[in-house]
Amino acid sequence: MVARLLLARHGQTEWHAENRYAGSSDVVLTEEGLRQADELAGFAAAAGPSAVFCSPQSRARRTAEPSAKALDLPLQVVDELHEVHFGLMEGRTRAELAETDPAAVARFLADPVSGAFPGSEPPAAAAARGAEALRGIAAGVPGETVLVVAHNTLIRLTLCALLGIPLETYRTVFPRLDNAAVTEIEIDGTRTGLLRLNQPARTRYWTP
C-alpha cells in the first residue's frame, strides 16, 4: 500500500543569516526557527500524521518536537536522516572559502556532485542513505501518512534519487527548501510520486 510522507526541513538556525554551511555541525534554532517549529506543529495537528520521524541532529529534533507533542506521538529518530557533511565547507560561507580556495567553490558551482567540497560526504552516498531511510519508513507505515523532519541538502538529494532525477542537477531542480516548509511524496515500494513541493506550513493542511 502507498505511504505518504510529509518531508519538512528544520527551522531557521543561527547560521542562516550568513548562509553558513551547517552540515554535520550542531547549530541551534533562532527564535524564528522556534516559531517555525510551532507553525509546523499547527500544520501537523491539522494533517494528522500517524507518526513523526526526524534526523538525530538537534535542529531537526527541536523542530519536530512540537509536532510530536501536538499529536501525542513519540518522536522517532532515524540516524540515516542526518545532514550531509560538507567537508572543507563545514561551518563556512562560500565567500569565506572563495578567499582561500576559489577553485573548490568553482568546481562545486559547476557540478555539486563531481565537484563536491573536499572531504565532504559523497552526494551519491548521501542520496542512497536518504532514499533507503525513506523507503524503510514507508514500508513500515503502508497506507498511512507520516511527518519526517530532516535537512535541506539531504532532502533534495534524496528526492532526486527517489524520482530518478540526475543528482548533479539537485541545486537547480530543487533550488531551495524553505525552513519548516513541507514537501509531500508517496512511496509504494520502489515507486515514488511527488505530490507537493515546498508548501509553507502556515497554510496548514491541504485537501489530498
N, C-alpha and C positions, 0 to 999 in steps of 0.2 A: 504494500500500500504506500501511497505517496505521503511523504512527510514535508511539512512546511517549516522553513527555518527563517526566523526574523533576525537578520545579522545587523548588529549595531556596533559602530565604532565607539570607543570610550569617550568620556567628556574631555573638555579642554584641560590641558596641563600647563604648568608654569613655563614650559619651553615653547609653547605655541606662538607667543608674541614675537619671538625671534626666529621662528621656523627652524628650530634646532632639532636635529635628528635624535629621537629618544631611543628607539630600538629596544635593546635589552636593558637599558638603564631604568632605574626605578624612579619615576618622576610623579609627583603628587598632583592632584587636580587643583585648579584655581577655584575661587568662589563661583565663577561662571560655570566651570566644569561640574561642580556640585549641584548647581541649579539645573544643568542639563541632565544630570543623573535623575533628579526628581521629576523632570519633564518626561524622561523615558519611562519612569515608573508609572506616570499617568497614562502613557500610551499602552504600557503592558497591562495595566488594570483593565483597560477597555478591550484589548486584544484577547486577553485570557489565555496565554500560552500555558501548556501543561507542565513545563519545566524551564528552568533558567540555567544556562551554562555560561562559563566565562573563562578567559585566559587567567593564568596564575599571577600575572603582574598586577600590582596594587591599583594602578589607574583603571584597569578593566574591572577588577573586583569591586572597587569603590563605586564604579558606575552601575554595576549590576545589582549591588546590594539593595537599593531602594525598590527595585522591581521585584526581587525575590520576596522582600518583606511585604510589599503590597499584595502579592499573590499568595502569601503564606506558604511559600515553597522553599526547599533547601537550595542553596547556591551550589551548583555542581562545577567544580574546577576541572578543566581539561588542559593538561600541561602542554599538549601539542598546539594550542592556540596562542602561544606566546608570540610576540612581535619578532620580526626579522632582526637579527643582529647586523648592524651596519659597518662593522669593522673600523676602518680608519675614520669614517664619518661619525661614529658614535659620539654623541654629545657636542657635535659641532654644527655650524651652519655651512651651507655651500660656499658662502663668501669667505668664511674663515679658511676652509680647505683650499679654495682657489688661490689664496695668498701663498701657500706653501707647495701645493701640488695641483696646478691648474690642469695638467694633463689628465689626472684622475677624474676631475669634475667633467671635463670634456668627453671622456670615454663614457661616463655614466649617462650624460645627457644624450649622447648619440645612440646608445643601446644599454639600457639599465640591466640587462641580463649578462651579455658577454662583457660589458664594461662595468660590472658591479664593483663597488668600492673595495679596495684591497683589504683582505681579512674579514670580509662580510660573509654571512651565510649565503651559499649559492641560491639564487632565486628559485631555481628549479626544485631544489630540495625543500625550500620553504613552501612552495606551491603544492608539492606532493604531500607533505605532512598536514597542511591545512585541508586539502581535499580528503585525505584519509580520515582526518578528525571529523569533518562534517558528515561524510558518508557514514562513519561509525555512529554519530549521534542520530542521524536519520534512521539507520537500521534499528535503533533501539526504541524509536517512537513512531512506528508506522501509523499513518492516518491522523497524526497529531500535529499541532503547531507548537514550536518552542522558540525561546529567545536565546540568542547567542551573542555575547559581548566580547569583542576582540579588538583588532588593531587595523589601522589604515592600510599599510603595505601588505600585511598578511592576507587581509580580506580580498584586496584587489588581485593579488597573485592567485589566490585560491579560486576566485571567480573565473579567472582565465583558464585554470586547469580544469575546472568542472564544466565549463561551457565550450571548451575546445578553441579558445582564443589564443593566438601566439603570445607567449609570455613577454616577449620583448616589447609588446605594444601596451602593456598594462598601464603605463603612465599616460597614454594618450586615449585609450578606450575608456579607462576609468580615471579621469584626471584628478579626482579627489573624492573622498567620502567625508562629509561633514561630521563634526562631533555629535554623538548621540543620535545621528540620523539612522534610519532603518532601511535595509535592503532585503527584500523578500525573495526567497528562492524555494523551489520544490525539488525534492530529490526522490527518485524511485530507482533504487539500485545504482547503476552506473549512469543513469539519465538525470540531467539537471535542467530545470527551466528557470529563467529569470522573470519574475513577476513585476517587481518594482525596484527602483534604484534610488538610494539617497533621499528617502522620504523623511522630511523633518518630523521629529517625534511630537512636536507641538500640534500637529494636525490630528493627533490621536489615531485611533484605528480606522481603517477603511473597510468598505464592504468587499468581501472576496469576489 
